[in-house]
Amino acid sequence: MTLLICRTCPRYDSRRTGDFGRALTKALARDAPGAGIAVRNVQCLGGCPEDGVVAVDGPGKARVRFVGLDAGDAGAVVEAAVAHDACPTGAPGDWEVPAGLAGRLSSVTFKRRPLPG
């Protein structure tokens, strides 16, 4: 499973750019060591103008993006990543989105399948 964390959030506040990614990554290392989550800090996840953007993703699964998060959401983020990983499709209707994140789901992107040969 892969957890993508925006490393530029909040993008439009030059004094705080990058604060979110550093704080959440630190909270995850502290609160969820050994959870088996591959964390990737990425340049942007396209959640602007909202900040605090995270996505759960996996091979052949839907990418699910959340916005408006902070380091205090680390536990819910881990819960979402584990549930997403256990789901064959990754589609939020097929796994239970943690209550603390349900209202902050901002995008679901389904992967394209290879065309038949």
All heavy atoms as an XYZ file, in Angstrom:
835
protein
N       0.838     -1.177      0.000
C       0.000      0.000      0.000
C       0.876      1.231      0.000
O       1.990      1.215      0.523
C      -0.933     -0.021      1.196
C      -0.361      0.594      2.466
S      -1.406      0.468      3.899
C      -1.114     -1.193      4.397
N       0.375      2.277     -0.580
C       1.121      3.520     -0.649
C       0.262      4.658     -0.131
O      -0.906      4.779     -0.489
C       1.551      3.823     -2.096
O       2.320      2.728     -2.588
C       2.386      5.086     -2.163
N       0.872      5.470      0.696
C       0.239      6.678      1.205
C       0.995      7.856      0.608
O       2.212      7.983      0.800
C       0.307      6.711      2.730
C      -0.222      7.965      3.395
C      -1.716      8.119      3.138
C       0.040      7.905      4.886
N       0.297      8.674     -0.143
C       0.900      9.837     -0.779
C       0.583     11.076      0.054
O      -0.583     11.319      0.379
C       0.350     10.007     -2.198
C       0.485      8.786     -3.106
C      -0.279      9.000     -4.403
C       1.933      8.484     -3.373
N       1.603     11.843      0.400
C       1.432     13.044      1.214
C       1.971     14.228      0.422
O       3.105     14.203     -0.046
C       2.190     12.928      2.548
C       1.685     11.727      3.346
C       2.060     14.211      3.361
C       2.497     11.444      4.601
N       1.162     15.274      0.315
C       1.596     16.472     -0.385
C       2.685     17.168      0.424
O       2.491     17.475      1.596
C       0.426     17.420     -0.603
S       0.914     18.926     -1.478
N       3.807     17.411     -0.206
C       4.897     18.063      0.505
C       4.932     19.569      0.276
O       5.813     20.244      0.786
C       6.240     17.437      0.146
C       6.675     17.643     -1.258
C       8.013     16.991     -1.470
N       8.481     17.301     -2.814
C       9.566     16.815     -3.331
N      10.309     15.993     -2.631
N       9.917     17.140     -4.541
N       3.983     20.109     -0.494
C       3.941     21.561     -0.689
C       2.803     22.222      0.087
O       2.734     23.446      0.123
C       3.831     21.925     -2.187
O       2.673     21.301     -2.724
C       5.066     21.500     -2.935
N       1.928     21.473      0.700
C       0.809     22.046      1.457
C       1.330     22.779      2.687
O       2.197     22.247      3.386
C      -0.159     20.964      1.915
S      -1.233     20.299      0.622
N       0.799     23.933      2.974
C      -0.110     24.747      2.156
C       0.644     25.498      1.067
O       1.490     26.338      1.350
C      -0.746     25.704      3.147
C       0.242     25.817      4.249
C       1.016     24.536      4.275
N       0.315     25.219     -0.138
C       1.022     25.727     -1.305
C       0.988     27.250     -1.422
O       1.944     27.871     -1.869
C       0.424     25.089     -2.557
C       1.074     25.544     -3.820
C       0.471     24.856     -5.027
N       1.556     24.667     -5.962
C       1.841     23.540     -6.555
N       1.117     22.485     -6.345
N       2.838     23.458     -7.382
N      -0.121     27.867     -1.042
C      -0.277     29.301     -1.260
C       0.075     30.145     -0.033
O      -0.217     31.323     -0.002
C      -1.689     29.601     -1.747
C      -1.970     28.906     -3.058
C      -2.914     27.897     -3.153
C      -1.246     29.238     -4.205
C      -3.141     27.241     -4.355
C      -1.468     28.584     -5.404
C      -2.420     27.593     -5.475
O      -2.631     26.943     -6.660
N       0.703     29.551      0.944
C       1.183     30.279      2.121
C       2.694     30.063      2.179
O       3.170     29.098      2.766
C       0.503     29.758      3.380
C       0.903     30.501      4.639
O       1.887     31.278      4.602
O       0.245     30.300      5.672
N       3.436     30.961      1.554
C       4.874     30.748      1.385
C       5.619     30.564      2.706
O       6.634     29.883      2.748
C       5.498     31.899      0.587
O       5.288     33.136      1.246
N       5.117     31.126      3.790
C       5.787     30.949      5.079
C       5.578     29.554      5.653
O       6.381     29.080      6.441
C       5.315     31.996      6.084
C       5.784     33.414      5.715
C       5.106     34.429      6.581
N       3.681     34.333      6.263
C       2.701     34.780      7.037
N       2.971     35.357      8.155
N       1.455     34.659      6.671
N       4.489     28.891      5.264
C       4.171     27.572      5.824
C       4.265     26.442      4.805
O       3.973     25.297      5.134
C       2.758     27.610      6.413
C       2.646     28.505      7.618
C       1.227     28.514      8.231
N       0.632     27.206      8.297
C      -0.557     26.886      7.749
N      -1.262     27.770      7.087
N      -1.039     25.669      7.866
N       4.647     26.718      3.575
C       4.738     25.674      2.550
C       5.593     24.516      3.055
O       6.698     24.718      3.532
C       5.328     26.240      1.248
O       4.413     27.176      0.710
C       5.573     25.141      0.222
N       5.043     23.328      2.989
C       5.755     22.121      3.402
C       5.515     21.712      4.840
O       5.849     20.588      5.228
N       4.927     22.588      5.640
C       4.691     22.269      7.054
C       3.816     21.031      7.232
O       4.098     20.178      8.075
C       4.033     23.439      7.790
C       4.962     24.599      8.045
O       6.171     24.487      7.741
O       4.470     25.636      8.539
N       2.747     20.931      6.443
C       1.821     19.810      6.582
C       2.519     18.474      6.357
O       2.407     17.549      7.169
C       0.637     19.948      5.615
C      -0.154     18.682      5.459
C      -0.965     18.227      6.483
C      -0.045     17.914      4.313
C      -1.674     17.039      6.361
C      -0.754     16.733      4.182
C      -1.564     16.296      5.206
N       3.221     18.344      5.246
C       3.881     17.079      4.918
C       4.878     16.653      5.974
O       4.939     15.490      6.363
N       5.672     17.602      6.446
C       6.650     17.282      7.499
C       5.957     16.858      8.785
O       6.353     15.868      9.411
C       7.571     18.485      7.752
C       8.578     18.711      6.629
C       9.580     19.803      6.989
N       8.974     21.117      7.123
C       8.786     21.973      6.128
N       9.161     21.655      4.908
N       8.244     23.159      6.352
N       4.916     17.568      9.184
C       4.221     17.252     10.432
C       3.514     15.895     10.361
O       3.579     15.100     11.306
C       3.217     18.355     10.777
N       2.842     15.615      9.248
C       2.132     14.331      9.134
C       3.119     13.179      9.040
O       2.912     12.132      9.668
C       1.182     14.327      7.937
C       0.351     13.051      7.792
C      -0.520     12.807      9.033
C      -0.512     13.100      6.549
N       4.188     13.334      8.283
C       5.189     12.274      8.173
C       5.780     11.963      9.544
O       5.958     10.792      9.906
C       6.286     12.673      7.170
O       5.668     12.892      5.892
C       7.342     11.601      7.035
N       6.057     12.989     10.314
C       6.594     12.808     11.672
C       5.572     12.099     12.563
O       5.918     11.178     13.310
C       6.970     14.160     12.261
C       7.629     14.097     13.609
C       8.027     15.495     14.076
C       8.690     15.445     15.435
N       9.095     16.786     15.883
N       4.309     12.501     12.488
C       3.260     11.870     13.294
C       3.080     10.407     12.920
O       2.885      9.552     13.789
C       1.937     12.627     13.135
N       3.150     10.087     11.636
C       3.019      8.697     11.204
C       4.184      7.856     11.701
O       3.994      6.718     12.133
C       2.924      8.618      9.675
C       1.633      9.132      9.064
C       1.778      9.257      7.557
C       0.456      8.254      9.429
N       5.388      8.403     11.656
C       6.571      7.670     12.146
C       6.456      7.410     13.644
O       6.854      6.354     14.134
C       7.842      8.452     11.842
N       5.870      8.350     14.346
C       5.720      8.225     15.798
C       4.547      7.308     16.165
O       4.659      6.461     17.037
C       5.500      9.616     16.408
C       5.310      9.627     17.913
C       4.895     11.004     18.442
N       3.580     11.367     17.925
C       3.308     12.483     17.251
N       4.246     13.365     17.005
N       2.086     12.732     16.831
N       3.405      7.479     15.485
C       2.170      6.801     15.874
C       1.917      5.470     15.176
O       1.096      4.683     15.641
C       0.970      7.713     15.618
C       1.021      8.999     16.423
O       1.780      9.049     17.416
O       0.327      9.957     16.055
N       2.574      5.224     14.051
C       2.288      4.004     13.290
C       3.553      3.336     12.776
O       3.608      2.930     11.614
C       1.358      4.340     12.128
N       4.572      3.186     13.619
C       5.771      2.508     13.115
C       5.450      1.042     12.818
O       4.693      0.404     13.541
C       6.763      2.641     14.272
C       5.908      2.768     15.483
C       4.663      3.490     15.035
N       5.974      0.548     11.735
C       5.763     -0.854     11.396
C       4.381     -1.176     10.881
O       3.990     -2.335     10.838
N       3.606     -0.166     10.470
C       2.253     -0.418      9.962
C       2.277     -0.950      8.532
O       1.243     -1.296      7.993
C       1.411      0.857     10.039
N       3.462     -1.009      7.924
C       3.568     -1.527      6.562
C       3.115     -0.544      5.502
O       2.794     -0.936      4.391
N       3.093      0.724      5.843
C       2.645      1.743      4.900
C       3.861      2.391      4.257
O       4.737      2.912      4.941
C       1.801      2.820      5.621
C       0.576      2.182      6.260
C       1.398      3.917      4.651
C      -0.183      3.107      7.173
N       3.902      2.352      2.943
C       4.955      3.039      2.205
C       4.527      4.486      2.028
O       3.530      4.771      1.371
C       5.170      2.382      0.845
N       5.241      5.395      2.661
C       4.907      6.814      2.575
C       5.749      7.456      1.491
O       6.965      7.295      1.459
C       5.156      7.519      3.929
C       4.939      9.018      3.804
C       4.263      6.940      5.005
N       5.075      8.171      0.592
C       5.765      8.941     -0.445
C       5.335     10.392     -0.324
O       4.147     10.692     -0.406
C       5.404      8.426     -1.838
C       6.040      7.087     -2.149
C       5.776      6.619     -3.565
N       6.038      7.640     -4.550
C       5.342      7.767     -5.684
N       4.357      6.933     -5.969
N       5.631      8.715     -6.545
N       6.293     11.256     -0.094
C       6.011     12.683     -0.096
C       6.139     13.165     -1.534
O       7.209     13.068     -2.121
C       6.981     13.422      0.824
C       6.763     13.020      2.266
O       7.404     12.113      2.770
N       5.841     13.666      2.922
N       5.034     13.645     -2.104
C       4.989     14.025     -3.508
C       4.793     15.535     -3.643
O       4.312     16.197     -2.731
C       3.880     13.261     -4.260
C       4.147     11.770     -4.235
C       2.513     13.560     -3.686
N       5.159     16.058     -4.791
C       5.119     17.501     -5.017
C       3.714     18.077     -4.880
O       3.533     19.113     -4.269
C       5.698     17.827     -6.392
C       5.919     19.293     -6.642
C       6.969     19.896     -5.721
O       7.824     19.205     -5.192
N       6.901     21.186     -5.512
N       2.717     17.435     -5.441
C       1.357     17.974     -5.389
C       0.373     16.858     -5.713
O       0.638     16.017     -6.565
C       1.212     19.122     -6.386
S      -0.412     19.919     -6.355
N      -0.762     16.876     -5.026
C      -1.821     15.898     -5.296
C      -3.059     16.566     -5.892
O      -4.103     15.943     -6.019
C      -2.190     15.145     -4.012
C      -1.134     14.149     -3.554
C      -1.393     13.710     -2.110
C      -1.104     12.951     -4.474
N      -2.939     17.839     -6.232
C      -4.021     18.539     -6.924
C      -5.234     18.840     -6.075
O      -6.328     18.943     -6.610
N      -5.078     19.004     -4.784
C      -6.216     19.325     -3.927
C      -6.400     20.808     -3.689
O      -7.304     21.209     -2.972
N      -5.540     21.633     -4.288
C      -5.606     23.082     -4.091
C      -6.951     23.614     -4.586
O      -7.496     23.075     -5.534
C      -4.496     23.771     -4.853
S      -2.839     23.209     -4.414
N      -7.454     24.641     -3.957
C      -6.784     25.495     -2.988
C      -6.851     24.980     -1.549
O      -6.298     25.599     -0.656
C      -7.514     26.827     -3.117
C      -8.913     26.444     -3.469
C      -8.762     25.201     -4.333
N      -7.509     23.846     -1.321
C      -7.496     23.294      0.035
C      -6.140     22.652      0.276
O      -5.500     22.151     -0.644
C      -8.607     22.262      0.204
C      -9.984     22.885      0.092
C     -11.047     22.008      0.682
O     -10.849     21.502      1.805
O     -12.068     21.822      0.012
N      -5.697     22.672      1.533
C      -4.420     22.034      1.815
C      -4.626     20.870      2.767
O      -5.749     20.512      3.078
C      -3.394     23.039      2.341
C      -3.883     23.800      3.541
O      -4.060     23.174      4.596
O      -4.087     25.022      3.421
N      -3.527     20.263      3.209
C      -3.613     19.060      4.033
C      -4.077     17.878      3.206
O      -5.015     17.177      3.567
N      -3.397     17.638      2.077
C      -3.855     16.652      1.097
C      -3.049     15.354      1.201
O      -1.824     15.363      1.228
C      -3.753     17.222     -0.335
C      -4.298     16.229     -1.352
C      -4.495     18.547     -0.438
N      -3.799     14.243      1.235
C      -3.242     12.894      1.315
C      -4.046     12.010      0.370
O      -5.244     12.223      0.184
C      -3.369     12.348      2.757
C      -3.153     10.857      2.823
C      -2.424     13.058      3.692
N      -3.401     11.012     -0.219
C      -4.115     10.030     -1.031
C      -3.633      8.635     -0.670
O      -2.463      8.434     -0.360
C      -3.893     10.288     -2.518
N      -4.552      7.675     -0.695
C      -4.197      6.264     -0.555
C      -4.274      5.667     -1.955
O      -5.151      6.007     -2.744
C      -5.092      5.510      0.459
C      -4.809      5.978      1.872
C      -6.572      5.685      0.146
N      -3.326      4.788     -2.258
C      -3.215      4.271     -3.615
C      -2.596      2.885     -3.580
O      -1.984      2.496     -2.582
C      -2.319      5.213     -4.430
C      -2.499      5.067     -5.931
O      -3.295      4.209     -6.372
O      -1.846      5.812     -6.670
N      -2.755      2.153     -4.644
C      -2.146      0.841     -4.774
C      -2.284      0.352     -6.195
O      -3.152      0.831     -6.936
N      -1.460     -0.597     -6.603
C      -1.513     -1.115     -7.969
C      -2.903     -1.652     -8.322
O      -3.472     -2.470     -7.597
C      -0.479     -2.244     -7.967
C       0.421     -1.946     -6.818
C      -0.435     -1.252     -5.796
N      -3.461     -1.160     -9.404
C      -4.761     -1.619     -9.882
C      -5.939     -1.159     -9.052
O      -7.065     -1.599     -9.274
N      -5.706     -0.272     -8.100
C      -6.783      0.192     -7.215
C      -7.067      1.665     -7.453
O      -6.209      2.413     -7.936
C      -6.383      0.009     -5.748
C      -6.196     -1.429     -5.367
C      -5.877     -1.546     -3.903
C      -5.670     -3.014     -3.552
N      -5.717     -3.225     -2.129
N      -8.252      2.078     -7.060
C      -8.614      3.485     -7.134
C      -7.718      4.293     -6.195
O      -7.362      3.830     -5.114
C     -10.072      3.671     -6.729
N      -7.340      5.487     -6.643
C      -6.622      6.428     -5.779
C      -7.679      7.293     -5.101
O      -8.536      7.877     -5.765
C      -5.676      7.311     -6.578
C      -4.997      8.365     -5.703
C      -4.098      9.268     -6.485
N      -2.884      8.546     -6.833
C      -1.850      9.092     -7.463
N      -1.882     10.359     -7.818
N      -0.782      8.371     -7.735
N      -7.629      7.358     -3.777
C      -8.622      8.094     -3.001
C      -7.908      9.244     -2.295
O      -6.966      9.022     -1.541
C      -9.322      7.169     -1.980
C     -10.383      7.925     -1.203
C      -9.935      5.961     -2.688
N      -8.384     10.480     -2.548
C      -7.738     11.677     -2.015
C      -8.598     12.341     -0.944
O      -9.804     12.449     -1.094
C      -7.480     12.666     -3.156
C      -6.700     13.895     -2.729
C      -6.510     14.841     -3.879
N      -7.793     15.449     -4.226
C      -8.027     16.084     -5.362
N      -7.095     16.202     -6.275
N      -9.214     16.607     -5.593
N      -7.925     12.776      0.108
C      -8.557     13.493      1.210
C      -7.914     14.868      1.349
O      -6.715     15.022      1.091
C      -8.376     12.725      2.525
C      -8.963     11.348      2.499
C      -8.168     10.248      2.177
C     -10.294     11.131      2.787
C      -8.701      8.972      2.146
C     -10.840      9.854      2.759
C     -10.044      8.766      2.442
N      -8.680     15.863      1.782
C      -8.161     17.212      1.986
C      -8.541     17.704      3.375
O      -9.401     17.142      4.042
C      -8.698     18.201      0.923
C      -8.248     17.812     -0.473
C     -10.203     18.317      0.979
N      -7.883     18.780      3.786
C      -8.210     19.405      5.065
C      -7.677     18.654      6.264
O      -8.208     18.784      7.359
N      -6.622     17.865      6.076
C      -6.072     17.058      7.162
C      -4.962     17.811      7.885
O      -4.413     18.785      7.382
C      -5.529     15.742      6.613
C      -6.486     14.888      5.771
C      -5.800     13.605      5.345
C      -7.754     14.600      6.512
N      -4.624     17.311      9.065
C      -3.454     17.800      9.790
C      -2.829     16.616     10.509
O      -3.329     15.488     10.409
C      -3.801     18.957     10.731
C      -4.810     18.587     11.805
O      -4.797     17.443     12.309
O      -5.615     19.458     12.175
N      -1.754     16.862     11.235
C      -1.021     15.765     11.886
C      -1.898     15.001     12.871
O      -1.673     13.814     13.111
C       0.222     16.314     12.584
N      -2.909     15.634     13.423
C      -3.827     14.961     14.336
C      -4.672     13.887     13.674
O      -5.300     13.073     14.353
N      -4.694     13.867     12.364
C      -5.453     12.853     11.610
C      -4.624     11.623     11.279
O      -5.086     10.745     10.550
C      -5.992     13.467     10.310
C      -7.019     14.550     10.557
O      -7.989     14.287     11.295
O      -6.839     15.660     10.019
N      -3.411     11.519     11.814
C      -2.517     10.404     11.475
C      -3.172      9.045     11.707
O      -3.078      8.152     10.868
C      -1.200     10.507     12.245
N      -3.850      8.862     12.829
C      -4.499      7.582     13.121
C      -5.560      7.221     12.094
O      -5.630      6.084     11.623
N      -6.390      8.192     11.718
C      -7.437      7.950     10.721
C      -6.822      7.679      9.352
O      -7.331      6.854      8.587
C      -8.392      9.138     10.649
N      -5.708      8.340      9.049
C      -5.028      8.126      7.776
C      -4.489      6.691      7.706
O      -4.625      6.014      6.686
C      -3.902      9.169      7.575
C      -2.988      8.787      6.430
C      -4.505     10.547      7.349
N      -3.906      6.221      8.793
C      -3.412      4.833      8.841
C      -4.584      3.862      8.678
O      -4.505      2.895      7.921
C      -2.652      4.558     10.152
C      -2.376      3.064     10.324
C      -1.357      5.347     10.186
N      -5.664      4.119      9.387
C      -6.861      3.270      9.290
C      -7.362      3.218      7.844
O      -7.701      2.146      7.332
C      -7.933      3.829     10.222
C      -9.138      2.964     10.394
C     -10.155      3.579     11.348
O      -9.772      4.390     12.221
O     -11.350      3.233     11.212
N      -7.396      4.367      7.175
C      -7.844      4.407      5.775
C      -6.887      3.639      4.876
O      -7.320      2.888      3.996
C      -7.963      5.859      5.304
N      -5.592      3.805      5.081
C      -4.604      3.117      4.247
C      -4.716      1.605      4.392
O      -4.657      0.866      3.403
C      -3.192      3.588      4.602
N      -4.914      1.128      5.611
C      -5.037     -0.319      5.852
C      -6.324     -0.856      5.226
O      -6.323     -1.904      4.573
C      -4.965     -0.616      7.367
C      -5.346     -2.053      7.667
C      -3.566     -0.303      7.902
N      -7.437     -0.125      5.380
C      -8.706     -0.564      4.792
C      -8.636     -0.558      3.269
O      -9.120     -1.480      2.608
C      -9.846      0.333      5.282
N      -8.033      0.468      2.710
C      -7.873      0.564      1.258
C      -7.032     -0.599      0.742
O      -7.351     -1.219     -0.268
C      -7.221      1.914      0.913
C      -6.988      2.128     -0.540
N      -5.818      1.766     -1.175
C      -7.771      2.683     -1.491
C      -5.897      2.081     -2.451
N      -7.068      2.654     -2.676
N      -5.964     -0.905      1.448
C      -5.075     -1.993      1.047
C      -5.790     -3.342      1.048
O      -5.548     -4.177      0.176
C      -3.860     -2.042      1.973
C      -2.835     -3.058      1.514
O      -2.424     -3.003      0.335
O      -2.436     -3.911      2.333
N      -6.690     -3.547      2.006
C      -7.408     -4.819      2.125
C      -8.516     -4.972      1.085
O      -9.012     -6.074      0.867
C      -7.990     -4.959      3.530
N      -8.878     -3.883      0.436
C      -9.971     -3.891     -0.539
C      -9.438     -4.179     -1.936
O      -8.484     -3.544     -2.382
C     -10.658     -2.523     -0.505
S     -11.962     -2.345     -1.728
N     -10.046     -5.115     -2.661
C      -9.551     -5.440     -4.001
C      -9.641     -4.287     -5.005
O      -8.813     -4.176     -5.892
C     -10.441     -6.597     -4.466
C     -11.161     -7.078     -3.273
C     -11.137     -5.989     -2.245
N     -10.634     -3.415     -4.862
C     -10.827     -2.335     -5.836
C     -10.267     -0.997     -5.371
O      -9.938     -0.154     -6.199
C     -12.320     -2.119     -6.127
O     -12.962     -1.608     -4.948
C     -12.996     -3.394     -6.593
N     -10.216     -0.779     -4.073
C      -9.813      0.512     -3.534
C     -10.913      1.550     -3.577
O     -10.764      2.646     -3.050
N     -12.034      1.235     -4.187
C     -13.151      2.180     -4.294
C     -13.787      2.386     -2.916
O     -14.062      1.410     -2.218
C     -14.188      1.660     -5.272
N     -13.997      3.643     -2.509
C     -14.519      3.910     -1.171
C     -15.835      3.207     -0.840
O     -16.089      2.907      0.313
C     -14.705      5.426     -1.146
C     -13.768      5.929     -2.165
C     -13.696      4.864     -3.224
N     -16.651      2.904     -1.809
C     -17.883      2.168     -1.548
C     -17.640      0.726     -1.161
O     -18.524      0.053     -0.635
N     -16.426      0.242     -1.394
C     -16.079     -1.142     -1.101
C     -15.286     -1.320      0.187
O     -14.915     -2.425      0.534
C     -15.277     -1.745     -2.270
C     -16.088     -1.809     -3.558
O     -17.332     -1.757     -3.487
O     -15.480     -1.897     -4.639
N     -14.968     -0.216      0.864
C     -14.297     -0.269      2.172
C     -14.836      0.878      3.013
O     -15.380      1.848      2.493
C     -12.777     -0.235      2.056
C     -12.172      0.941      1.321
C     -12.043      1.066     -0.035
C     -11.622      2.133      1.881
N     -11.444      2.262     -0.348
C     -11.166      2.940      0.808
C     -11.453      2.613      3.178
C     -10.576      4.182      0.993
C     -10.852      3.846      3.362
C     -10.426      4.617      2.287
N     -14.711      0.734      4.298
C     -15.257      1.749      5.198
C     -14.255      2.874      5.419
O     -13.183      2.673      5.987
C     -15.627      1.122      6.547
C     -16.367      2.071      7.441
C     -16.873      1.405      8.697
O     -17.016      0.169      8.715
O     -17.128      2.137      9.666
N     -14.612      4.047      4.931
C     -13.794      5.240      5.133
C     -13.959      5.656      6.599
O     -15.074      5.743      7.089
C     -14.230      6.377      4.191
C     -13.464      7.659      4.481
C     -14.067      5.958      2.728
N     -12.852      5.870      7.322
C     -12.965      6.285      8.722
C     -13.850      7.522      8.862
O     -13.786      8.440      8.034
C     -11.520      6.597      9.124
C     -10.687      5.784      8.189
C     -11.458      5.749      6.898
N     -14.666      7.536      9.894
C     -15.627      8.621     10.102
C     -14.963      9.992     10.076
O     -15.515     10.944      9.520
C     -16.374      8.417     11.415
N     -13.773     10.098     10.631
C     -13.087     11.378     10.666
C     -12.621     11.878      9.311
O     -12.275     13.045      9.163
N     -12.614     11.006      8.321
C     -12.170     11.390      6.983
C     -13.304     11.443      5.963
O     -13.126     11.990      4.875
C     -11.101     10.411      6.474
C      -9.825     10.280      7.290
C      -8.865      9.305      6.612
C      -9.161     11.618      7.504
N     -14.449     10.880      6.294
C     -15.543     10.740      5.328
C     -15.949     12.073      4.699
O     -16.154     12.146      3.487
C     -16.743     10.069      5.983
N     -16.033     13.116      5.474
C     -16.430     14.416      4.937
C     -15.315     15.151      4.238
O     -15.524     16.240      3.709
N     -14.138     14.570      4.217
C     -12.983     15.231      3.600
C     -12.460     14.476      2.384
O     -11.401     14.791      1.867
C     -11.891     15.419      4.647
C     -12.413     16.358      5.758
C     -11.364     16.717      6.731
N     -11.318     15.716      7.794
C     -10.420     15.727      8.750
N      -9.489     16.643      8.790
N     -10.437     14.815      9.690
N     -13.233     13.506      1.910
C     -12.896     12.784      0.685
C     -13.141     13.748     -0.477
O     -14.244     14.270     -0.613
C     -13.777     11.546      0.573
C     -13.350     10.491     -0.422
C     -13.886      9.140      0.011
C     -13.742     10.807     -1.804
N     -12.118     14.012     -1.285
C     -12.283     15.017     -2.344
C     -12.172     14.472     -3.756
O     -12.551     15.149     -4.700
C     -11.274     16.151     -2.157
O      -9.972     15.703     -2.423
N     -11.644     13.254     -3.906
C     -11.479     12.731     -5.262
C     -11.265     11.225     -5.224
O     -10.600     10.710     -4.336
C     -10.264     13.395     -5.919
O      -9.987     12.822     -7.168
N     -11.835     10.561     -6.211
C     -11.580      9.135     -6.432
C     -11.207      8.985     -7.903
O     -11.965      9.391     -8.781
C     -12.818      8.268     -6.107
C     -12.532      6.805     -6.397
C     -13.264      8.471     -4.672
N     -10.025      8.441     -8.156
C      -9.549      8.268     -9.521
C      -9.359      6.781     -9.784
O      -8.574      6.124     -9.104
C      -8.203      9.002     -9.727
O      -8.364     10.362     -9.349
C      -7.762      8.910    -11.175
N     -10.097      6.271    -10.766
C      -9.993      4.864    -11.124
C      -8.913      4.685    -12.178
O      -8.777      5.490    -13.100
C     -11.338      4.336    -11.621
C     -12.378      4.328    -10.546
C     -13.228      5.403    -10.358
C     -12.472      3.258     -9.682
C     -14.182      5.406     -9.346
C     -13.417      3.243     -8.655
C     -14.270      4.322     -8.503
N      -8.147      3.626    -12.063
C      -7.064      3.332    -12.991
C      -7.640      2.797    -14.312
O      -8.641      2.097    -14.324
C      -6.112      2.280    -12.410
C      -5.588      2.632    -11.030
C      -4.347      3.454    -11.108
C      -3.820      3.958     -9.790
N      -3.738      3.150     -8.647
N      -6.961      3.131    -15.355
C      -7.339      2.581    -16.662
C      -6.813      1.161    -16.753
O      -5.720      0.847    -16.270
C      -6.723      3.389    -17.779
C      -7.295      4.761    -17.868
C      -6.679      5.506    -19.020
N      -7.124      6.893    -18.992
C      -6.623      7.818    -19.739
N      -5.659      7.537    -20.601
N      -7.074      9.046    -19.655
N      -7.563      0.314    -17.346
C      -7.148     -1.070    -17.579
C      -6.495     -1.166    -18.959
O      -6.852     -0.418    -19.864
C      -8.354     -2.011    -17.535
C      -9.098     -1.990    -16.211
C      -8.411     -2.914    -15.258
N      -9.181     -2.988    -14.026
C      -8.644     -2.994    -12.846
N      -7.337     -2.943    -12.718
N      -9.366     -3.066    -11.771
N      -5.551     -2.083    -19.130
C      -4.959     -2.253    -20.454
C      -6.012     -2.647    -21.478
O      -6.970     -3.368    -21.162
C      -3.961     -3.391    -20.266
C      -3.790     -3.545    -18.797
C      -5.010     -2.983    -18.143
N      -5.861     -2.162    -22.685
C      -6.782     -2.529    -23.758
C      -6.530     -3.979    -24.152
O      -5.387     -4.437    -24.163
C      -6.582     -1.613    -24.955
C      -6.920     -0.146    -24.718
C      -6.531      0.676    -25.945
C      -8.395      0.022    -24.423
N      -7.595     -4.713    -24.503
C      -7.393     -6.097    -24.932
C      -6.549     -6.140    -26.198
O      -6.683     -5.322    -27.085
C      -8.808     -6.606    -25.198
C      -9.753     -5.523    -24.848
C      -8.969     -4.301    -24.500
N      -5.648     -7.091    -26.249
C      -4.700     -7.223    -27.353
C      -5.275     -7.732    -28.563
O      -5.277     -7.692    -29.639
